[in-house]
Amino acid sequence: MQNIHILWADDEIELLKPHILFLESKGYQVTTVNNGLDAVESITGSRFDLVFLDENMPGVSGLDALNQIKELREDLPVVMITKSEEEQIMEDAIGSKIEDYLIKPVNPKQILMSIKKIVDNKRLVTEKVTSKYQQEFRNIMMALMENLDWESWKSIYKKLVYYELEIQRSNETGMEEVLQTQKHETNREFAKYIEKNYIRFLDYDNKEAPTMSHTLMNRRIVPQMGNEPVFLILIDNLRFDQWRFIQPLISELFRVEDEDMYLSLLPTTTQYCRNALFAGLLPSDIEKRFPKKWSNDEEEGGKNLHEEFFLKDLLQRLRVNNVKTSYTKIVHLGQGKDLVDDIPNMFDNDLNAIVYNFVDTLSHARTDYKVMRELAEDEAAYRSLTLSWFEHSPLYEALKRISEKKAKVIITTDHGSVKVTDPVKVIGDKKTTTNLRYKTGRNLDFNPKEVFHIKDPSKAGLPTQHLSSNFIFCRNSDFFVYPNNLNHYAKYYRDTIQHGGISVEEMMVPLITLSSK
């Protein structure tokens, strides 16, 4: 055990000698003083890991000493000990950021438990997380050998996200490497699951298929409409681990009624997934029904310009009549501020669809700008950057406004993203798509073992741009590169955040239902 140095301030310190001897027998170093002034002076001269502070001391009181100690060492944990159970004293102490609050008389085991909770907490948590994950590692690897259904895949991915975040908090780098290896194996098996089942999942009437982009509105959103306003908030490119990172802030405002996932379409890009979501149609059916409102990859112009139109058309087809809806897309800060101001007016609507583009912009900026790569150099930093943005965003302010009244809130996304590491060679003509995780076009040349190849796009609900058009998708953490100048582009794009292909991070995306408290 590391050498923990404790300062104990109490005007009856001699009566606490048995407690101090007990702590010293456990390996802790204890320095004692009998008044608040000496406690403050001791802080300036020595390095302590923890302070036990009596609240009722003559001269400088415990609360006064606490305030002075925090001015000198804000990060120093302080445990307040008092004979009083007055609520005001407790509130003052807690407001001054104490770590624990004990009522006299205290016994040695109470003191020891407080120390372990504060000083040894990180070590104990790390050891527990490591032990639990080592056991779960074996369970997950055994499960991956079975013929998993959609519910089982959700369970495995939730476990991986849970342990990834716990290991991040504990800074256990050894376990992090093990978990990344297991995620890689999970994605390898998940790709097999998708390639085996994807085509049959696309059937609109297949009740056994997971909820997907084109069935989300019909199955999960529209049934929520009725007694109270529904706010559908789509945060572009939000992964499940990012949701878990911002969840504590949202849980302060709402009750989390359901934490689920749905399966995003291929390609996992905004053009295909979000249009399918709001239209309630596969991309090929959107192109047939609205040929002037669908733009293929090789065509110029915006690819998501008609989402509001698609939504209204879907509600008409579903015979959801006499409802008031709104559609708001946020692409810059000014629009976000306008959204906050407009929230009170939205309570008159049955459904408010809000699309918030930021996380997708963040992932692209991480690829394109060196400073963003440095700010989000790994997955943990990328999650932290997402949390920092959300905490200071107009979207968070809008959610605060929504939480003030009775409403249903559904937070979801159109697709996720994955960090890519391994280049895969492909050759195409000038009209081949530029996306790093999927390619479509004519005359594609590739190794069929390295990709998921869809020879007939129509069977996968994809537009057929040419008679010889086909689609190929990267699996796991692969990304496409052309043989020309391969080393340069492989190095440039390695470890960037991309989307468009097959991985649990891209396809298994959050679907969260919230209610007002």
C-alpha positions as CSV (number, residue, x, y, z in Angstrom):
1,M,0.0,0.0,0.0
2,Q,1.2,3.5,-0.8
3,N,2.2,5.7,2.1
4,I,-0.9,7.7,2.9
5,H,-0.4,10.7,5.2
6,I,-3.4,11.9,7.2
7,L,-3.8,15.1,9.2
8,W,-6.3,14.7,12.2
9,A,-7.4,17.9,13.9
10,D,-9.5,17.6,17.1
11,D,-9.4,19.5,20.4
12,E,-9.7,16.2,22.2
13,I,-7.1,14.4,20.1
14,E,-5.6,12.6,23.2
15,L,-8.9,10.7,23.5
16,L,-8.5,9.4,19.9
17,K,-5.2,7.7,20.6
18,P,-6.6,4.2,20.1
19,H,-8.0,5.3,16.7
20,I,-4.7,6.6,15.6
21,L,-2.7,3.5,16.7
22,F,-5.2,1.4,14.8
23,L,-4.7,3.4,11.6
24,E,-0.9,3.3,12.1
25,S,-1.1,-0.5,12.4
26,K,-2.8,-0.5,9.0
27,G,0.1,1.3,7.5
28,Y,-1.2,4.9,7.5
29,Q,0.9,7.9,8.7
30,V,-1.1,10.2,11.0
31,T,-0.1,13.7,12.1
32,T,-2.3,15.2,14.9
33,V,-3.1,18.8,15.9
34,N,-5.6,20.0,18.5
35,N,-7.0,23.2,16.9
36,G,-8.1,24.7,13.6
37,L,-5.3,27.2,13.3
38,D,-2.6,24.5,13.6
39,A,-4.5,22.4,11.0
40,V,-4.4,25.3,8.5
41,E,-0.7,25.9,9.2
42,S,0.1,22.2,8.8
43,I,-1.4,22.2,5.4
44,T,1.0,25.0,4.2
45,G,4.1,23.1,5.5
46,S,3.4,19.4,4.7
47,R,1.8,17.2,2.0
48,F,-1.2,15.4,3.2
49,D,-3.6,13.0,1.4
50,L,-6.6,13.4,3.7
51,V,-7.8,15.5,6.6
52,F,-10.0,14.5,9.5
53,L,-11.5,17.8,10.9
54,D,-13.5,18.2,14.1
55,E,-16.3,20.7,13.5
56,N,-16.5,22.0,17.1
57,M,-13.1,23.4,18.1
58,P,-12.3,26.5,20.1
59,G,-10.8,29.5,18.3
60,V,-10.8,28.7,14.6
61,S,-13.8,26.4,14.1
62,G,-13.9,23.4,12.0
63,L,-16.0,25.1,9.3
64,D,-13.7,28.1,9.2
65,A,-10.6,25.8,9.0
66,L,-12.3,23.9,6.2
67,N,-12.8,27.0,4.1
68,Q,-9.2,28.0,4.6
69,I,-7.9,24.5,3.8
70,K,-9.9,24.5,0.6
71,E,-8.5,27.9,-0.4
72,L,-5.0,26.4,0.0
73,R,-5.6,22.9,-1.4
74,E,-8.9,22.6,-3.2
75,D,-8.2,19.1,-4.2
76,L,-7.4,17.9,-0.6
77,P,-10.1,15.5,0.7
78,V,-11.6,16.6,4.0
79,V,-13.8,14.5,6.4
80,M,-15.8,16.5,8.8
81,I,-16.4,14.9,12.3
82,T,-19.0,16.4,14.6
83,K,-21.2,15.7,17.6
84,S,-24.0,17.8,16.1
85,E,-26.7,16.4,13.8
86,E,-28.0,19.9,12.9
87,E,-29.0,20.0,9.2
88,Q,-27.5,23.5,8.7
89,I,-24.1,22.4,9.8
90,M,-24.2,19.4,7.5
91,E,-25.3,21.6,4.6
92,D,-22.5,24.1,5.2
93,A,-19.9,21.4,5.3
94,I,-21.3,19.7,2.2
95,G,-21.4,23.0,0.4
96,S,-17.7,23.5,1.2
97,K,-17.0,20.2,-0.7
98,I,-16.2,17.8,2.0
99,E,-15.7,14.2,1.0
100,D,-17.5,12.6,4.0
101,Y,-19.4,13.5,7.2
102,L,-19.2,11.4,10.4
103,I,-21.1,11.8,13.6
104,K,-19.4,11.3,17.0
105,P,-18.7,8.9,18.6
106,V,-16.8,7.3,15.8
107,N,-15.2,3.9,15.9
108,P,-11.9,2.9,14.3
109,K,-13.6,0.8,11.6
110,Q,-15.8,3.8,10.5
111,I,-12.6,5.8,10.1
112,L,-10.9,3.1,8.1
113,M,-13.9,2.7,5.9
114,S,-14.0,6.5,5.2
115,I,-10.3,6.4,4.3
116,K,-10.7,3.5,1.9
117,K,-13.7,5.1,0.3
118,I,-11.8,8.3,-0.4
119,V,-8.1,7.5,-0.7
120,D,-8.1,3.9,-1.8
121,N,-11.3,4.2,-3.8
122,K,-9.6,4.4,-7.2
123,R,-7.3,1.5,-6.5
124,L,-10.2,-0.6,-5.2
125,V,-12.5,0.3,-8.1
126,T,-9.7,-0.5,-10.6
127,E,-9.1,-3.9,-9.0
128,K,-12.8,-4.7,-9.0
129,V,-13.3,-3.5,-12.6
130,T,-10.3,-5.6,-13.7
131,S,-11.5,-8.7,-11.9
132,K,-15.1,-8.3,-13.2
133,Y,-13.9,-7.7,-16.8
134,Q,-11.5,-10.7,-16.7
135,Q,-14.5,-12.9,-15.9
136,E,-16.8,-11.2,-18.4
137,F,-14.1,-11.4,-21.1
138,R,-14.4,-15.2,-21.0
139,N,-18.2,-15.0,-21.1
140,I,-18.2,-12.7,-24.1
141,M,-15.7,-14.8,-26.0
142,M,-17.8,-17.9,-25.4
143,A,-21.0,-16.1,-26.5
144,L,-19.4,-14.9,-29.7
145,M,-19.0,-18.6,-30.7
146,E,-22.8,-19.0,-30.6
147,N,-25.4,-18.2,-33.2
148,L,-26.4,-14.8,-31.6
149,D,-29.7,-13.0,-32.2
150,W,-30.2,-9.3,-32.1
151,E,-31.0,-9.1,-28.4
152,S,-27.8,-11.0,-27.6
153,W,-25.8,-8.6,-29.8
154,K,-27.2,-5.7,-27.9
155,S,-26.3,-7.3,-24.6
156,I,-22.7,-7.9,-25.7
157,Y,-22.2,-4.4,-27.1
158,K,-23.7,-2.8,-23.9
159,K,-21.2,-4.8,-21.8
160,L,-18.3,-3.8,-23.9
161,V,-19.3,-0.1,-23.7
162,Y,-19.7,-0.4,-19.9
163,Y,-16.3,-1.9,-19.4
164,E,-14.7,0.4,-21.8
165,L,-15.9,3.4,-19.9
166,E,-15.1,1.9,-16.5
167,I,-11.6,1.0,-17.6
168,Q,-11.2,4.5,-19.0
169,R,-12.1,6.0,-15.6
170,S,-9.7,3.7,-13.8
171,N,-6.8,4.3,-16.2
172,E,-6.1,0.6,-16.3
173,T,-4.1,0.7,-19.6
174,G,-3.3,-3.1,-19.6
175,M,-7.0,-4.0,-19.5
176,E,-7.8,-1.3,-22.2
177,E,-5.6,-3.2,-24.7
178,V,-7.3,-6.5,-23.9
179,L,-10.7,-4.8,-24.4
180,Q,-9.8,-3.3,-27.7
181,T,-8.7,-6.8,-28.8
182,Q,-12.1,-8.2,-27.8
183,K,-13.9,-5.4,-29.6
184,H,-12.0,-6.3,-32.7
185,E,-13.1,-9.9,-32.3
186,T,-16.7,-8.8,-31.6
187,N,-16.7,-6.7,-34.8
188,R,-15.3,-9.6,-36.8
189,E,-18.2,-11.9,-35.7
190,F,-20.8,-9.0,-36.0
191,A,-19.8,-8.6,-39.7
192,K,-20.6,-12.3,-40.2
193,Y,-24.0,-11.8,-38.5
194,I,-24.8,-8.8,-40.8
195,E,-23.7,-10.5,-44.0
196,K,-25.8,-13.5,-43.2
197,N,-29.0,-11.7,-42.2
198,Y,-28.9,-8.2,-43.7
199,I,-31.0,-8.8,-46.8
200,R,-33.8,-10.6,-45.0
201,F,-33.8,-7.9,-42.2
202,L,-34.8,-5.3,-44.8
203,D,-38.3,-6.7,-45.4
204,Y,-40.8,-4.1,-44.0
205,D,-43.1,-6.9,-42.8
206,N,-40.4,-9.0,-41.1
207,K,-41.5,-8.8,-37.4
208,E,-38.4,-10.8,-36.3
209,A,-36.0,-8.3,-37.8
210,P,-34.5,-5.6,-35.6
211,T,-35.9,-2.1,-35.8
212,M,-33.9,-0.4,-38.6
213,S,-33.6,3.0,-40.0
214,H,-36.5,2.6,-42.4
215,T,-38.8,1.1,-39.7
216,L,-37.9,3.2,-36.8
217,M,-40.6,5.9,-37.2
218,N,-43.3,3.3,-37.7
219,R,-42.3,0.9,-35.0
220,R,-40.9,3.1,-32.2
221,I,-41.6,6.8,-32.7
222,V,-45.2,7.2,-34.0
223,P,-46.6,4.8,-31.3
224,Q,-45.3,7.3,-28.7
225,M,-47.5,10.1,-30.0
226,G,-50.7,10.9,-28.2
227,N,-51.1,12.2,-24.7
228,E,-48.1,14.6,-24.6
229,P,-45.8,16.3,-27.0
230,V,-43.0,14.1,-28.4
231,F,-39.6,15.6,-29.0
232,L,-37.5,13.4,-31.4
233,I,-34.0,14.6,-31.1
234,L,-31.6,13.1,-33.6
235,I,-27.9,13.9,-32.8
236,D,-26.0,13.1,-36.0
237,N,-23.4,10.4,-35.7
238,L,-23.9,9.7,-32.0
239,R,-22.5,6.4,-30.8
240,F,-23.8,4.4,-27.9
241,D,-20.6,5.1,-25.8
242,Q,-21.0,8.8,-26.4
243,W,-24.6,8.6,-25.2
244,R,-23.5,6.8,-22.0
245,F,-20.9,9.7,-21.5
246,I,-23.6,12.4,-21.7
247,Q,-26.3,10.4,-19.9
248,P,-25.5,11.7,-16.3
249,L,-26.3,15.2,-17.4
250,I,-29.5,14.2,-19.1
251,S,-30.5,12.0,-16.1
252,E,-30.6,15.1,-14.0
253,L,-33.4,16.5,-16.2
254,F,-35.3,13.3,-17.2
255,R,-36.2,9.8,-16.2
256,V,-34.6,7.3,-18.6
257,E,-37.6,5.0,-19.4
258,D,-35.8,2.9,-22.0
259,E,-32.2,2.6,-23.2
260,D,-32.3,0.6,-26.4
261,M,-30.6,0.4,-29.8
262,Y,-31.7,0.0,-33.4
263,L,-29.8,-1.2,-36.4
264,S,-28.6,1.4,-38.9
265,L,-28.8,0.7,-42.6
266,L,-25.9,0.3,-44.9
267,P,-24.1,2.4,-45.9
268,T,-23.9,4.0,-42.5
269,T,-23.9,7.5,-43.7
270,T,-26.3,10.5,-43.3
271,Q,-27.4,10.4,-47.0
272,Y,-28.8,6.9,-46.7
273,C,-29.7,6.4,-43.1
274,R,-31.3,9.7,-42.2
275,N,-33.4,9.9,-45.4
276,A,-34.6,6.4,-44.8
277,L,-35.4,7.2,-41.2
278,F,-37.7,10.2,-42.0
279,A,-39.2,8.6,-45.1
280,G,-39.8,5.3,-43.5
281,L,-38.5,3.8,-46.8
282,L,-35.4,2.1,-48.0
283,P,-33.2,4.3,-50.2
284,S,-34.2,2.5,-53.4
285,D,-37.9,3.0,-52.6
286,I,-37.3,6.7,-51.9
287,E,-35.6,7.1,-55.3
288,K,-38.6,5.3,-57.0
289,R,-41.3,7.3,-55.1
290,F,-39.5,10.7,-55.2
291,P,-37.0,10.6,-58.0
292,K,-36.5,14.4,-57.9
293,K,-35.8,14.4,-54.2
294,W,-33.1,11.6,-54.1
295,S,-29.5,12.4,-55.1
296,N,-27.1,9.6,-55.8
297,D,-23.5,9.6,-54.6
298,E,-22.1,10.9,-57.8
299,E,-24.6,13.7,-58.2
300,E,-23.8,17.3,-57.1
301,G,-25.7,19.1,-54.3
302,G,-27.0,18.3,-50.8
303,K,-28.1,14.8,-50.1
304,N,-30.4,15.6,-47.1
305,L,-32.5,18.5,-48.2
306,H,-36.0,17.0,-48.0
307,E,-36.2,15.3,-44.6
308,E,-39.2,17.4,-43.5
309,F,-41.1,16.5,-46.7
310,F,-40.3,12.8,-46.2
311,L,-41.6,13.0,-42.6
312,K,-44.9,14.5,-43.6
313,D,-45.4,12.0,-46.4
314,L,-44.7,9.2,-44.0
315,L,-47.2,10.4,-41.5
316,Q,-49.8,10.6,-44.3
317,R,-49.0,7.0,-45.4
318,L,-49.4,5.8,-41.8
319,R,-52.7,7.7,-41.6
320,V,-51.5,9.7,-38.7
321,N,-53.9,12.6,-39.4
322,N,-54.8,15.8,-37.6
323,V,-51.4,16.1,-35.9
324,K,-49.2,19.1,-35.6
325,T,-45.5,18.6,-36.4
326,S,-42.4,20.7,-36.6
327,Y,-39.0,20.0,-38.1
328,T,-35.9,21.8,-37.1
329,K,-32.3,21.3,-38.4
330,I,-29.4,22.8,-36.5
331,V,-26.1,23.2,-38.4
332,H,-24.6,26.3,-36.7
333,L,-24.6,28.0,-33.3
334,G,-27.1,30.7,-34.2
335,Q,-29.8,28.1,-35.1
336,G,-29.1,26.4,-31.8
337,K,-29.8,29.5,-29.9
338,D,-33.0,30.1,-31.9
339,L,-34.1,26.5,-31.0
340,V,-33.8,27.3,-27.3
341,D,-36.1,30.3,-27.7
342,D,-38.6,28.4,-29.7
343,I,-39.0,25.4,-27.3
344,P,-42.0,26.9,-25.5
345,N,-43.9,27.1,-28.8
346,M,-43.2,23.5,-29.6
347,F,-45.4,22.2,-26.8
348,D,-48.4,22.9,-29.0
349,N,-47.2,20.2,-31.4
350,D,-47.7,16.5,-31.3
351,L,-44.3,15.7,-32.8
352,N,-41.2,17.9,-32.9
353,A,-38.3,16.5,-34.9
354,I,-35.0,18.2,-34.2
355,V,-31.9,17.2,-36.1
356,Y,-28.6,18.4,-34.4
357,N,-25.5,18.3,-36.5
358,F,-22.4,18.5,-34.4
359,V,-21.0,15.1,-33.6
360,D,-20.7,14.3,-37.3
361,T,-18.9,17.6,-37.8
362,L,-16.6,16.8,-34.9
363,S,-15.6,13.4,-36.4
364,H,-14.9,14.9,-39.8
365,A,-12.9,17.8,-38.2
366,R,-10.8,15.2,-36.4
367,T,-9.8,13.8,-39.7
368,D,-9.2,17.1,-41.5
369,Y,-7.6,19.3,-38.9
370,K,-4.4,18.5,-37.0
371,V,-5.4,20.5,-33.9
372,M,-8.6,18.4,-33.7
373,R,-6.6,15.2,-33.9
374,E,-4.5,16.3,-31.0
375,L,-7.6,17.3,-28.9
376,A,-9.2,14.0,-29.6
377,E,-6.2,11.7,-30.0
378,D,-8.0,8.6,-28.9
379,E,-11.5,7.3,-28.2
380,A,-11.5,8.4,-24.6
381,A,-10.6,12.0,-25.6
382,Y,-13.2,11.9,-28.4
383,R,-15.8,11.0,-25.9
384,S,-14.7,13.7,-23.5
385,L,-14.8,16.3,-26.3
386,T,-18.4,15.2,-27.1
387,L,-19.3,15.7,-23.4
388,S,-17.6,19.1,-23.2
389,W,-19.5,20.2,-26.3
390,F,-22.9,18.9,-25.1
391,E,-22.5,20.5,-21.6
392,H,-22.0,23.9,-23.2
393,S,-24.3,23.5,-26.2
394,P,-27.7,25.1,-27.0
395,L,-29.0,21.6,-27.2
396,Y,-28.5,21.0,-23.5
397,E,-30.2,24.3,-22.8
398,A,-33.1,23.3,-25.0
399,L,-33.4,20.0,-23.1
400,K,-33.5,22.0,-19.9
401,R,-36.4,24.0,-21.3
402,I,-38.2,20.8,-22.4
403,S,-37.8,19.2,-18.9
404,E,-39.8,22.0,-17.3
405,K,-43.0,20.7,-18.7
406,K,-44.6,17.3,-19.3
407,A,-43.2,15.7,-22.5
408,K,-41.8,12.6,-24.1
409,V,-38.2,12.9,-25.4
410,I,-36.6,10.4,-27.7
411,I,-32.8,10.8,-28.3
412,T,-31.4,8.8,-31.2
413,T,-29.1,9.2,-34.3
414,D,-28.8,8.1,-37.9
415,H,-25.5,6.1,-37.6
416,G,-22.4,5.8,-35.6
417,S,-18.7,5.8,-36.4
418,V,-15.6,3.8,-35.8
419,K,-11.8,4.4,-35.5
420,V,-10.1,2.9,-38.6
421,T,-6.6,1.4,-38.5
422,D,-6.2,-1.1,-41.4
423,P,-6.0,-0.1,-45.1
424,V,-7.7,-2.3,-47.7
425,K,-6.9,-1.8,-51.4
426,V,-9.5,-1.0,-54.0
427,I,-9.4,0.3,-57.5
428,G,-12.2,2.3,-59.2
429,D,-12.9,4.8,-61.9
430,K,-13.3,8.5,-61.5
431,K,-17.0,8.2,-60.5
432,T,-16.3,5.8,-57.6
433,T,-17.5,7.2,-54.3
434,T,-14.9,8.8,-52.0
435,N,-16.1,7.4,-48.7
436,L,-13.4,5.4,-46.9
437,R,-15.8,2.8,-45.5
438,Y,-17.8,1.9,-48.6
439,K,-17.5,2.2,-52.3
440,T,-20.1,2.1,-55.1
441,G,-19.5,2.4,-58.8
442,R,-18.6,0.4,-61.9
443,N,-15.5,-1.6,-62.5
444,L,-14.5,-1.9,-58.8
445,D,-11.4,-4.1,-58.3
446,F,-10.9,-5.5,-54.8
447,N,-10.1,-8.7,-52.8
448,P,-13.6,-10.3,-52.2
449,K,-12.3,-11.8,-48.9
450,E,-11.6,-8.3,-47.5
451,V,-15.1,-6.8,-48.0
452,F,-18.8,-7.3,-47.9
453,H,-19.8,-7.3,-51.5
454,I,-23.4,-6.5,-52.6
455,K,-23.6,-7.4,-56.3
456,D,-27.3,-6.5,-56.8
457,P,-28.0,-3.2,-54.9
458,S,-31.7,-3.5,-55.4
459,K,-31.8,-6.6,-53.1
460,A,-30.2,-4.4,-50.3
461,G,-32.6,-1.5,-50.8
462,L,-30.0,0.5,-52.6
463,P,-30.4,2.6,-55.7
464,T,-28.9,1.1,-58.9
465,Q,-27.1,4.0,-60.5
466,H,-25.9,1.9,-63.5
467,L,-26.5,-1.6,-64.7
468,S,-23.1,-2.7,-63.5
469,S,-23.2,-0.7,-60.2
470,N,-22.4,-2.6,-57.0
471,F,-21.5,-1.8,-53.4
472,I,-18.6,-2.9,-51.2
473,F,-18.3,-2.3,-47.5
474,C,-15.4,-2.3,-45.0
475,R,-15.7,-4.5,-41.9
476,N,-14.3,-3.9,-38.4
477,S,-11.7,-1.1,-38.5
478,D,-10.7,-1.3,-42.1
479,F,-10.7,1.6,-44.6
480,F,-10.3,1.8,-48.3
481,V,-7.3,3.2,-50.0
482,Y,-6.2,3.3,-53.7
483,P,-2.9,1.6,-54.6
484,N,-1.6,5.0,-55.9
485,N,0.4,6.7,-53.1
486,L,-1.0,4.0,-50.8
487,N,1.5,4.6,-47.9
488,H,0.8,8.3,-47.8
489,Y,-3.0,7.9,-47.5
490,A,-2.8,4.9,-45.2
491,K,-0.8,6.9,-42.8
492,Y,-3.0,10.0,-43.2
493,Y,-6.3,8.2,-42.5
494,R,-5.1,5.6,-40.0
495,D,-6.7,6.3,-36.5
496,T,-9.3,8.7,-37.9
497,I,-13.0,8.4,-37.1
498,Q,-15.0,7.2,-40.1
499,H,-18.4,5.8,-41.0
500,G,-20.2,4.0,-43.8
501,G,-19.2,0.4,-43.1
502,I,-20.0,-2.5,-40.8
503,S,-19.2,-2.4,-37.1
504,V,-21.1,-2.4,-33.9
505,E,-20.1,1.2,-33.4
506,E,-21.6,2.3,-36.7
507,M,-24.7,0.1,-36.9
508,M,-25.8,-0.5,-33.3
509,V,-27.0,3.0,-32.4
510,P,-28.7,4.5,-29.4
511,L,-32.5,4.8,-29.1
512,I,-33.3,6.4,-25.8
513,T,-36.8,7.2,-24.4
514,L,-37.0,9.9,-21.7
515,S,-39.9,11.3,-19.7
516,S,-40.2,14.5,-17.6
517,K,-39.6,14.1,-13.9
